[in-house]
Amino acid sequence: MRIKRRLIAVLALTAVTAVGAVAAAQAINANSTVSFTVTPKTALGSAGKQVKLFVHTHTNYTVSGTNTTRAKLYFDKNIVFTPTAVGTCPTASVSGTLTMAQAMTACGTKLVGTGTAQANLASPGDTHGCVLAFNAQDGNPDVAGNQPGILLFTRLQVPGTISCANPSSNNSGNGTVLLQAPLATNPASTTPGGSLPAAFYQGGKWLDFNHIPQAIPLSDFQVTTGKGSPGTNLTGTKANYIKAKCTSRAGLGSPAKKWVLRTIFFYSSGSPNSQVLNSKYPSTGGCT
């Protein structure tokens, strides 16, 4: 049991993962890809409308024992987050070994997204989990006080598969993990990663998933947030949690109307031990 709990802690959402037109880069001991989509991508205009954001990250570990220790996601300024549109879930409300049903009883009205996760126990992708993304009251566990953020609740089956259907009544799984990230305003630059182009990022938001447990490597993470996300109640004004604007900006190549995302992964071994990924969506056609 003690070993199993430790393995579970792992999946603590190396999470961070992420987004859209696939980006890939090389790291000595691991290689990740990130893709994202925005739905709908048309009729948004410069004022913006409610949208659904899908993020997917996948990591292949090429050296045994390597894990992801931290993940940072820097979002395009035209993807607008409004945490005040939804109530907040205190971390304490979903702490402990809870099922999805128990977490939904505690914070179901604060749910902003759902998804799935995989990790490598004995073989690639053999551990599966379901993800509930809550609008958090305490986005940064390292800082005292209430800071807006994302709280990722993951219910795992270690090892094996798990059904993620109907989270409000779902008691599947044998372990639970939490991972938190503050939802803060983008800095001027990233380390590593260089400057964030102000025309694309300035005023946007970023997530920093730090202190990722190291029991086993997370290999795949997918989450959908915003209007129409499966299992959520993000309708009406609550769907203002995520909006997207569409504007033409120089320097993005063709099409000129698109969104960008920068993701940085930090690994437990290798030199370099970090990987910077720059993703764009859509790759063709553009947004309107």
C-alpha positions as CSV (number, residue, x, y, z in Angstrom):
1,M,0.0,0.0,0.0
2,R,2.8,2.4,0.9
3,I,4.5,1.8,-2.5
4,K,1.2,2.2,-4.3
5,R,0.5,5.5,-2.6
6,R,3.9,6.7,-3.6
7,L,3.3,5.7,-7.2
8,I,0.0,7.5,-7.1
9,A,1.6,10.7,-5.8
10,V,3.5,10.7,-9.0
11,L,0.8,11.4,-11.3
12,A,0.5,14.5,-9.5
13,L,0.0,15.8,-12.8
14,T,3.2,16.2,-14.3
15,A,0.3,17.7,-15.5
16,V,0.9,20.5,-17.0
17,T,0.8,19.8,-20.2
18,A,-0.6,21.2,-22.8
19,V,-1.5,22.4,-26.3
20,G,-2.3,22.6,-30.1
21,A,-0.7,22.5,-33.4
22,V,1.9,20.0,-32.3
23,A,5.2,21.3,-31.1
24,A,8.2,19.0,-30.5
25,A,11.7,19.4,-29.2
26,Q,14.6,17.2,-28.1
27,A,15.9,16.8,-24.6
28,I,18.6,14.3,-23.9
29,N,16.7,12.1,-21.5
30,A,13.1,12.9,-22.5
31,N,11.1,14.2,-25.5
32,S,7.8,15.9,-25.2
33,T,5.1,17.1,-27.6
34,V,2.4,19.8,-26.9
35,S,-0.7,20.6,-28.8
36,F,-3.9,22.7,-28.2
37,T,-7.1,23.6,-29.9
38,V,-9.7,26.4,-29.4
39,T,-13.3,25.8,-30.2
40,P,-14.9,27.6,-31.9
41,K,-12.2,29.3,-33.9
42,T,-14.5,31.4,-36.1
43,A,-16.8,34.4,-35.5
44,L,-14.8,35.5,-32.5
45,G,-13.6,38.9,-33.6
46,S,-11.5,41.3,-31.6
47,A,-14.0,41.4,-28.7
48,G,-13.8,37.7,-28.1
49,K,-16.4,35.0,-27.3
50,Q,-16.7,32.0,-24.9
51,V,-14.7,29.0,-26.1
52,K,-13.5,25.6,-25.1
53,L,-9.7,25.0,-24.7
54,F,-8.2,21.6,-25.2
55,V,-4.6,20.8,-24.1
56,H,-2.6,17.6,-24.7
57,T,1.0,16.8,-23.7
58,H,2.9,13.6,-24.3
59,T,6.3,12.6,-23.1
60,N,8.6,9.8,-24.0
61,Y,11.3,9.1,-21.5
62,T,14.4,7.8,-23.2
63,V,16.5,7.2,-20.1
64,S,15.1,5.0,-17.3
65,G,14.5,6.9,-14.0
66,T,13.9,10.3,-15.7
67,N,10.7,12.1,-14.6
68,T,9.1,15.5,-15.2
69,T,9.7,17.8,-12.2
70,R,8.0,21.0,-13.3
71,A,5.9,22.4,-16.2
72,K,5.1,26.0,-17.1
73,L,2.5,27.0,-19.7
74,Y,2.4,30.6,-21.1
75,F,-0.8,31.4,-22.9
76,D,-1.5,33.8,-25.8
77,K,-2.9,37.1,-24.6
78,N,-5.9,36.5,-26.9
79,I,-6.9,33.5,-24.7
80,V,-8.6,35.4,-21.8
81,F,-9.1,33.8,-18.4
82,T,-11.6,35.3,-15.9
83,P,-11.4,33.2,-12.7
84,T,-14.0,35.4,-11.0
85,A,-16.7,34.0,-13.4
86,V,-16.7,30.8,-11.3
87,G,-16.7,30.1,-7.6
88,T,-13.5,28.9,-6.0
89,C,-12.7,25.5,-4.5
90,P,-10.4,25.5,-1.4
91,T,-7.7,22.9,-1.6
92,A,-8.8,21.4,1.8
93,S,-12.2,20.6,0.3
94,V,-10.7,17.9,-2.0
95,S,-7.7,16.9,-0.1
96,G,-7.2,13.3,1.0
97,T,-8.0,10.0,-0.8
98,L,-11.3,11.1,-2.3
99,T,-13.2,9.6,-5.2
100,M,-14.4,11.7,-8.1
101,A,-17.9,11.6,-6.7
102,Q,-16.7,12.9,-3.4
103,A,-14.7,15.7,-5.0
104,M,-17.7,16.7,-7.1
105,T,-19.9,16.8,-4.0
106,A,-17.4,19.2,-2.4
107,C,-16.6,21.4,-5.4
108,G,-18.7,20.4,-8.4
109,T,-20.0,23.9,-9.0
110,K,-16.4,25.1,-9.3
111,L,-15.5,22.5,-12.0
112,V,-13.9,24.2,-15.1
113,G,-12.6,21.2,-17.0
114,T,-12.1,17.4,-17.2
115,G,-9.6,15.1,-18.8
116,T,-7.4,12.0,-18.6
117,A,-3.9,11.1,-17.6
118,Q,-1.4,8.2,-18.2
119,A,1.8,7.3,-16.5
120,N,4.4,4.6,-16.8
121,L,4.5,2.0,-14.0
122,A,5.9,-1.2,-15.4
123,S,5.4,-0.2,-19.1
124,P,4.6,2.9,-21.1
125,G,1.1,4.2,-20.4
126,D,0.0,1.3,-18.2
127,T,-1.4,3.6,-15.4
128,H,-4.5,5.6,-16.2
129,G,-6.3,8.4,-14.4
130,C,-9.3,10.8,-14.7
131,V,-8.7,14.6,-14.2
132,L,-11.1,17.1,-12.7
133,A,-9.9,20.7,-13.1
134,F,-11.3,23.1,-10.4
135,N,-11.1,26.9,-10.2
136,A,-8.8,27.2,-7.1
137,Q,-9.0,29.5,-4.2
138,D,-5.3,28.8,-3.4
139,G,-3.5,28.6,-6.7
140,N,0.0,28.5,-5.2
141,P,0.7,26.2,-2.3
142,D,4.1,27.9,-1.7
143,V,2.5,31.4,-1.0
144,A,0.2,32.2,1.9
145,G,-3.1,33.8,1.1
146,N,-5.7,33.3,-1.7
147,Q,-4.3,33.4,-5.2
148,P,-6.4,32.5,-8.3
149,G,-5.3,29.2,-9.8
150,I,-6.0,25.8,-11.1
151,L,-6.4,22.7,-8.9
152,L,-6.0,19.4,-10.8
153,F,-7.7,16.5,-9.0
154,T,-6.6,13.2,-10.5
155,R,-8.2,9.9,-9.6
156,L,-6.0,6.9,-10.5
157,Q,-6.1,3.2,-11.0
158,V,-2.6,1.9,-10.2
159,P,-2.0,0.0,-12.3
160,G,-4.8,-0.5,-14.9
161,T,-7.6,1.3,-16.6
162,I,-10.4,3.5,-15.2
163,S,-13.7,4.8,-16.6
164,C,-14.0,8.6,-16.4
165,A,-17.7,8.7,-17.2
166,N,-20.2,10.5,-14.9
167,P,-17.7,12.0,-12.4
168,S,-20.6,13.0,-10.0
169,S,-21.4,9.4,-9.3
170,N,-18.0,7.8,-10.2
171,N,-16.3,5.9,-7.3
172,S,-13.7,4.1,-9.5
173,G,-10.0,4.2,-8.9
174,N,-7.7,3.4,-5.9
175,G,-5.7,6.6,-5.5
176,T,-6.0,10.3,-5.6
177,V,-3.5,13.1,-6.4
178,L,-3.6,16.9,-6.4
179,L,-1.5,19.3,-8.4
180,Q,-1.8,23.1,-8.2
181,A,-0.7,26.1,-10.3
182,P,-1.2,29.8,-9.9
183,L,-2.9,31.6,-12.8
184,A,-0.7,34.7,-13.0
185,T,0.0,37.4,-15.5
186,N,2.7,36.5,-18.0
187,P,6.2,37.8,-17.2
188,A,8.3,39.5,-19.8
189,S,10.6,36.5,-20.3
190,T,11.0,32.8,-19.4
191,T,14.0,31.0,-18.0
192,P,14.9,29.1,-20.1
193,G,13.0,30.1,-23.2
194,G,14.0,33.7,-23.7
195,S,11.8,36.7,-24.2
196,L,8.0,36.3,-24.6
197,P,7.1,38.5,-27.6
198,A,4.9,41.3,-26.1
199,A,2.7,41.4,-29.2
200,F,1.6,37.8,-28.5
201,Y,1.8,37.3,-24.7
202,Q,1.9,40.6,-22.8
203,G,-1.1,40.7,-20.4
204,G,-1.9,37.0,-20.9
205,K,-1.8,34.3,-18.3
206,W,0.6,31.5,-17.3
207,L,0.4,28.3,-15.1
208,D,3.3,27.0,-13.1
209,F,2.9,23.3,-12.0
210,N,5.8,22.9,-9.6
211,H,6.8,20.1,-7.2
212,I,5.5,17.3,-9.4
213,P,5.9,13.9,-7.5
214,Q,8.6,11.6,-8.8
215,A,7.3,8.1,-8.1
216,I,6.6,7.3,-11.8
217,P,6.8,9.3,-15.0
218,L,3.7,10.9,-16.4
219,S,3.5,10.0,-20.1
220,D,0.3,11.6,-21.4
221,F,-2.0,14.3,-20.1
222,Q,-5.2,15.7,-21.7
223,V,-7.6,18.3,-20.4
224,T,-10.5,20.3,-21.8
225,T,-11.7,23.5,-20.1
226,G,-14.2,26.2,-20.8
227,K,-17.6,26.3,-22.5
228,G,-19.1,22.9,-23.1
229,S,-16.3,20.9,-21.4
230,P,-17.6,17.4,-20.6
231,G,-19.0,17.0,-17.1
232,T,-18.9,20.7,-16.3
233,N,-21.6,23.3,-15.7
234,L,-19.9,26.1,-17.6
235,T,-22.9,27.7,-19.2
236,G,-24.2,31.2,-19.2
237,T,-21.9,33.7,-17.5
238,K,-19.8,30.9,-16.0
239,A,-18.5,30.2,-19.5
240,N,-16.8,33.5,-19.4
241,Y,-14.1,31.6,-17.5
242,I,-12.3,31.3,-20.9
243,K,-12.8,33.5,-23.9
244,A,-10.8,33.9,-27.1
245,K,-10.2,36.8,-29.4
246,C,-9.0,36.7,-33.0
247,T,-6.7,39.4,-34.3
248,S,-4.1,39.6,-37.1
249,R,-0.6,39.9,-35.8
250,A,2.7,40.2,-37.6
251,G,5.4,37.7,-37.0
252,L,3.3,34.6,-36.7
253,G,3.6,33.5,-40.3
254,S,0.7,32.1,-42.3
255,P,-2.1,32.3,-41.2
256,A,-1.6,35.6,-39.5
257,K,-4.7,35.0,-37.2
258,K,-3.8,32.3,-34.7
259,W,-2.9,31.6,-31.1
260,V,0.4,30.7,-29.6
261,L,1.5,28.8,-26.5
262,R,5.0,28.3,-24.9
263,T,5.5,25.3,-22.6
264,I,8.6,24.5,-20.6
265,F,9.3,21.1,-19.1
266,F,11.9,20.4,-16.5
267,Y,13.3,16.9,-16.1
268,S,15.0,15.2,-13.2
269,S,18.1,14.2,-15.2
270,G,19.9,15.0,-18.5
271,S,21.8,17.9,-19.8
272,P,20.1,20.1,-20.7
273,N,17.4,19.1,-18.2
274,S,14.7,21.4,-19.7
275,Q,12.8,21.5,-22.9
276,V,11.1,24.6,-24.5
277,L,8.1,24.0,-26.8
278,N,6.4,26.7,-28.9
279,S,2.9,25.7,-30.3
280,K,0.5,27.4,-32.7
281,Y,-3.1,26.9,-33.5
282,P,-4.6,26.7,-36.1
283,S,-1.9,25.6,-38.5
284,T,-4.1,26.3,-41.5
285,G,-7.1,28.5,-42.2
286,G,-6.7,30.8,-39.3
287,C,-9.3,32.1,-36.8
288,T,-11.9,34.8,-37.5
